[in-house]
Amino acid sequence: MGRSVVVLALTIGSAFAGTRAQSPAPAPSTRTNTIFVTATAGSGAPVVDLAADDFTIKEDGKVRDVLRAELAHVPMQIVIIVDDNGTGIFRAGLVSFVQLLRGRAEIALSSVVGQTHRLVDFTTQTDKVIGAIIGLTARPGTPDGGQLLEGIFQAAKDLEKREAARPVIVAVTVGGEEHSTLPAHHVLDQLARSGSTLYVITVASAALRTMRPIDKPALLLEENLNLSEVLGEGPKQSGGSREVIVAAPGITQGLQRIAAELKTQYAVAYTRADKGRATEKLNVTVKRNGVTLRAPSKVPGR
């Protein structure tokens, strides 16, 4: 009898083993991603009643499922980079910008004085940030330019390290020669890895920064081309914007527009491929006529 029990047990075990071998593999887990998108009407006014069905998202040409689309309430992590050549020209606009985003973001403030220096680390204490901005009065400048490119790169690295859920970089500059040797593609790749949205405001006035004689034309040309590419392509690829202002009164209006945009962005969640090579190309469109979108064109958070 004992042997019969053993044989029966082995037979049952073999049957179960065969069943396990023939069972389908578990379904692969689904990865998701969330991007932040700006939707405006022809007048420039925000469109605030879109739903998931209004969006189409493609990665490398392949349509992905849009899971959710809603006005973003995720707190922002914002790095403001001030490159004003010691003029203090951005103070009023930046104070207004910070006030409009009170309670919605952690904000860090940096200033370009040759190199980029952090003045205030990430904080929700709006008054602390405003106090530091007010302190950016007339002071020794950097007439030959600085390292704004390095500042943008470092801000993106800081945001990636913090695993910021909704990272934003706002760079305000009076232009000038660039002295960072960082290649543009390094900075753009870091922006994509961090998922940061880049906004740039440039005041086009030679009177704000008098250039020194250029003693290494070839080197400075390459560095300036890198900066120009980042300031142009960075906002496009990240879903931000770049505005060139010709008169100081337009600074406050430009920064207020950025704040208003950030307050009415959509958080759009969609599915990603479970595995395979990392993708770069992202295409986000909207089905509703008369609506313009600004969205990342590279997949954030590789």
C-alpha positions as CSV (number, residue, x, y, z in Angstrom):
1,M,0.0,0.0,0.0
2,G,2.8,2.3,0.8
3,R,4.3,1.9,-2.6
4,S,0.9,2.6,-4.2
5,V,0.6,5.9,-2.3
6,V,4.1,6.9,-3.5
7,V,3.3,6.1,-7.1
8,L,0.0,8.0,-6.9
9,A,1.7,11.0,-5.4
10,L,4.4,11.0,-8.1
11,T,1.7,10.7,-10.8
12,I,-0.3,13.6,-9.3
13,G,2.9,15.7,-9.0
14,S,3.8,15.0,-12.6
15,A,0.4,16.0,-13.7
16,F,0.6,19.3,-11.8
17,A,4.1,19.9,-13.1
18,G,2.8,19.4,-16.7
19,T,0.0,21.9,-15.9
20,R,2.4,24.5,-14.6
21,A,4.7,24.1,-17.7
22,Q,1.7,24.7,-20.0
23,S,0.3,27.7,-18.1
24,P,0.6,31.1,-19.9
25,A,3.3,33.5,-18.6
26,P,2.0,36.3,-16.5
27,A,1.1,39.5,-18.4
28,P,4.0,42.0,-18.4
29,S,3.6,45.0,-16.1
30,T,2.6,48.3,-17.7
31,R,4.8,51.3,-17.4
32,T,3.3,54.7,-17.3
33,N,4.6,58.2,-17.8
34,T,3.2,61.7,-17.0
35,I,3.9,64.8,-19.0
36,F,2.9,68.4,-18.5
37,V,1.2,70.1,-21.4
38,T,0.0,73.6,-22.2
39,A,-3.2,74.1,-24.2
40,T,-4.2,77.5,-25.5
41,A,-6.9,79.0,-27.8
42,G,-6.2,81.2,-30.7
43,S,-6.4,84.2,-28.5
44,G,-3.7,82.8,-26.2
45,A,-6.2,82.1,-23.4
46,P,-5.8,78.8,-21.6
47,V,-8.1,75.9,-22.6
48,V,-9.1,74.2,-19.3
49,D,-11.8,71.7,-20.3
50,L,-9.9,69.0,-22.2
51,A,-10.2,65.3,-21.3
52,A,-8.0,62.2,-21.9
53,D,-10.0,61.5,-25.2
54,D,-8.9,64.8,-26.6
55,F,-5.2,63.9,-26.6
56,T,-3.2,61.6,-28.9
57,I,0.3,60.5,-27.8
58,K,2.9,58.7,-29.9
59,E,6.3,57.4,-28.9
60,D,8.6,56.8,-31.9
61,G,5.4,56.8,-34.1
62,K,3.5,54.3,-32.0
63,V,0.2,55.3,-30.4
64,R,0.1,55.0,-26.7
65,D,-3.0,54.8,-24.5
66,V,-3.8,58.0,-22.7
67,L,-5.0,57.1,-19.2
68,R,-5.7,60.5,-17.6
69,A,-5.7,64.2,-18.5
70,E,-6.5,66.8,-15.9
71,L,-5.4,70.2,-14.8
72,A,-2.1,69.7,-12.9
73,H,-2.2,70.1,-9.1
74,V,1.2,68.5,-8.5
75,P,3.4,71.0,-6.7
76,M,6.2,72.3,-8.8
77,Q,10.0,72.4,-8.2
78,I,11.3,75.6,-9.8
79,V,14.8,76.8,-10.3
80,I,15.1,80.5,-11.3
81,I,18.4,81.5,-12.9
82,V,19.2,85.3,-13.0
83,D,21.8,86.5,-15.5
84,D,21.3,90.3,-15.3
85,N,24.9,91.6,-15.4
86,G,24.4,93.2,-12.0
87,T,21.6,95.5,-13.4
88,G,18.7,94.3,-11.2
89,I,16.5,94.6,-14.2
90,F,14.5,91.4,-13.5
91,R,13.6,92.1,-9.8
92,A,10.0,93.5,-10.2
93,G,9.0,90.8,-12.7
94,L,10.4,87.9,-10.6
95,V,8.7,89.2,-7.5
96,S,5.4,89.2,-9.4
97,F,6.2,85.7,-10.7
98,V,6.9,84.2,-7.3
99,Q,3.8,85.9,-5.8
100,L,1.6,84.4,-8.4
101,L,2.9,80.9,-7.6
102,R,2.6,81.2,-3.9
103,G,1.7,77.9,-2.3
104,R,2.2,76.0,-5.6
105,A,5.9,75.4,-5.7
106,E,9.2,74.9,-4.0
107,I,11.5,77.5,-5.5
108,A,15.3,77.9,-5.7
109,L,17.1,81.0,-6.8
110,S,20.5,81.2,-8.5
111,S,22.5,84.1,-9.9
112,V,25.1,84.1,-12.7
113,V,28.1,86.1,-11.7
114,G,30.7,84.5,-14.0
115,Q,29.7,81.1,-12.6
116,T,26.3,80.3,-11.3
117,H,25.8,80.7,-7.5
118,R,22.8,79.3,-5.5
119,L,21.3,82.2,-3.5
120,V,18.3,80.3,-2.0
121,D,17.8,76.5,-2.0
122,F,14.5,74.9,-2.6
123,T,11.9,76.3,-0.3
124,T,8.2,76.9,0.0
125,Q,8.8,80.1,2.0
126,T,7.9,82.7,-0.7
127,D,9.0,85.7,1.3
128,K,12.5,84.2,1.6
129,V,12.8,84.0,-2.2
130,I,11.3,87.4,-2.7
131,G,13.8,88.9,-0.2
132,A,16.7,87.4,-2.1
133,I,15.3,88.7,-5.4
134,I,14.9,92.3,-4.0
135,G,18.5,92.0,-2.9
136,L,19.6,91.7,-6.6
137,T,20.1,95.4,-6.9
138,A,22.8,97.2,-8.9
139,R,26.1,95.4,-8.2
140,P,29.3,94.5,-10.0
141,G,28.5,92.9,-13.3
142,T,30.1,90.4,-15.6
143,P,30.5,92.5,-18.8
144,D,32.1,89.7,-20.8
145,G,29.3,87.2,-20.0
146,G,29.2,84.1,-17.8
147,Q,28.2,80.5,-17.6
148,L,24.5,80.4,-18.1
149,L,24.8,77.1,-19.9
150,E,26.4,75.6,-16.9
151,G,23.7,77.0,-14.7
152,I,20.9,75.4,-16.7
153,F,22.8,72.1,-16.8
154,Q,23.4,72.1,-13.0
155,A,19.7,73.1,-12.3
156,A,18.6,70.1,-14.4
157,K,21.0,67.8,-12.5
158,D,19.7,69.1,-9.2
159,L,16.1,68.5,-10.2
160,E,16.9,65.0,-11.4
161,K,18.7,64.2,-8.1
162,R,15.7,65.4,-6.2
163,E,13.4,63.2,-8.3
164,A,11.2,66.3,-8.8
165,A,7.7,65.4,-9.8
166,R,7.1,68.6,-11.8
167,P,10.5,70.3,-12.5
168,V,10.7,73.7,-14.0
169,I,13.7,75.9,-14.9
170,V,13.2,79.7,-15.6
171,A,16.2,81.4,-17.0
172,V,16.2,85.2,-17.4
173,T,19.2,86.8,-19.2
174,V,20.5,90.0,-20.8
175,G,22.6,88.0,-23.2
176,G,26.4,88.2,-23.6
177,E,29.2,85.8,-24.3
178,E,29.0,82.3,-23.0
179,H,32.1,80.9,-21.2
180,S,31.0,77.3,-20.5
181,T,32.5,74.6,-22.6
182,L,29.5,72.3,-22.2
183,P,28.2,70.9,-25.6
184,A,24.6,71.8,-26.3
185,H,23.6,68.1,-26.6
186,H,24.9,67.4,-23.1
187,V,22.6,70.1,-21.6
188,L,19.6,69.1,-23.7
189,D,20.0,65.4,-22.8
190,Q,20.2,66.4,-19.1
191,L,17.0,68.5,-19.5
192,A,15.2,65.4,-20.9
193,R,16.5,63.1,-18.2
194,S,15.3,65.4,-15.5
195,G,12.0,66.0,-17.2
196,S,12.4,69.8,-16.7
197,T,10.4,72.3,-18.6
198,L,12.6,75.2,-19.6
199,Y,11.4,78.8,-19.9
200,V,13.7,81.5,-21.2
201,I,13.3,85.3,-21.2
202,T,16.0,87.3,-22.9
203,V,16.2,91.1,-22.9
204,A,17.7,92.2,-26.2
205,S,19.6,95.3,-25.3
206,A,23.3,95.8,-25.9
207,A,23.3,98.6,-23.3
208,L,22.7,96.1,-20.5
209,R,26.0,94.2,-21.1
210,T,28.9,95.9,-22.8
211,M,31.1,93.3,-24.5
212,R,34.8,93.2,-24.0
213,P,37.0,92.6,-27.0
214,I,37.0,89.0,-28.1
215,D,40.5,87.5,-28.0
216,K,39.5,84.0,-29.0
217,P,36.9,84.3,-31.7
218,A,36.7,80.6,-32.7
219,L,36.3,79.4,-29.1
220,L,33.7,82.0,-28.1
221,L,31.8,81.3,-31.3
222,E,31.5,77.6,-30.5
223,E,30.4,78.4,-26.9
224,N,27.8,80.9,-28.0
225,L,26.4,78.5,-30.6
226,N,26.0,75.9,-27.8
227,L,24.1,78.5,-25.6
228,S,22.0,79.6,-28.6
229,E,21.0,76.0,-29.3
230,V,20.0,75.3,-25.7
231,L,18.0,78.5,-25.3
232,G,16.3,77.8,-28.6
233,E,15.8,74.0,-28.6
234,G,15.5,73.5,-24.8
235,P,12.1,75.2,-24.5
236,K,10.9,73.5,-27.7
237,Q,11.9,70.0,-26.6
238,S,10.7,70.4,-23.0
239,G,7.4,72.0,-23.7
240,G,8.4,75.5,-22.4
241,S,8.8,78.8,-24.2
242,R,11.3,81.4,-25.1
243,E,10.5,85.1,-25.3
244,V,12.8,87.9,-26.5
245,I,11.9,91.2,-25.0
246,V,13.1,94.5,-26.4
247,A,12.0,96.8,-23.5
248,A,12.2,96.5,-19.7
249,P,8.4,96.9,-19.1
250,G,7.8,93.7,-21.0
251,I,9.7,91.6,-18.5
252,T,7.0,91.6,-15.9
253,Q,4.3,90.7,-18.5
254,G,6.5,87.9,-19.8
255,L,7.0,86.4,-16.4
256,Q,3.4,86.7,-15.5
257,R,2.5,84.8,-18.7
258,I,4.8,82.0,-17.6
259,A,3.2,81.9,-14.1
260,A,-0.3,81.9,-15.6
261,E,0.7,79.0,-18.0
262,L,2.1,76.9,-15.2
263,K,-1.1,77.3,-13.2
264,T,-3.3,76.0,-16.1
265,Q,-1.1,73.1,-17.4
266,Y,-2.4,69.6,-17.9
267,A,-0.9,66.5,-16.4
268,V,-1.4,63.8,-19.0
269,A,-0.6,60.2,-18.1
270,Y,-0.1,57.5,-20.7
271,T,1.2,54.0,-21.1
272,R,4.7,53.2,-22.3
273,A,6.3,50.2,-24.0
274,D,7.0,47.5,-21.4
275,K,10.6,47.0,-22.6
276,G,12.9,47.7,-25.5
277,R,15.3,50.5,-26.4
278,A,14.9,53.8,-24.8
279,T,12.8,56.2,-26.9
280,E,13.4,59.8,-27.5
281,K,10.7,61.0,-29.9
282,L,7.4,62.1,-28.4
283,N,4.5,63.5,-30.3
284,V,1.5,65.0,-28.5
285,T,-1.5,66.3,-30.4
286,V,-5.0,67.4,-29.6
287,K,-8.1,66.5,-31.5
288,R,-10.1,69.7,-30.8
289,N,-9.9,72.3,-33.5
290,G,-8.5,75.7,-32.6
291,V,-6.4,74.5,-29.7
292,T,-2.6,74.9,-29.7
293,L,-0.4,72.6,-27.6
294,R,3.0,73.0,-26.2
295,A,4.4,69.6,-25.0
296,P,7.7,67.8,-24.6
297,S,9.0,66.4,-27.9
298,K,11.5,64.1,-26.1
299,V,10.3,61.5,-23.5
300,P,11.2,62.9,-20.1
301,G,12.8,60.8,-17.3
302,R,14.6,58.3,-19.6
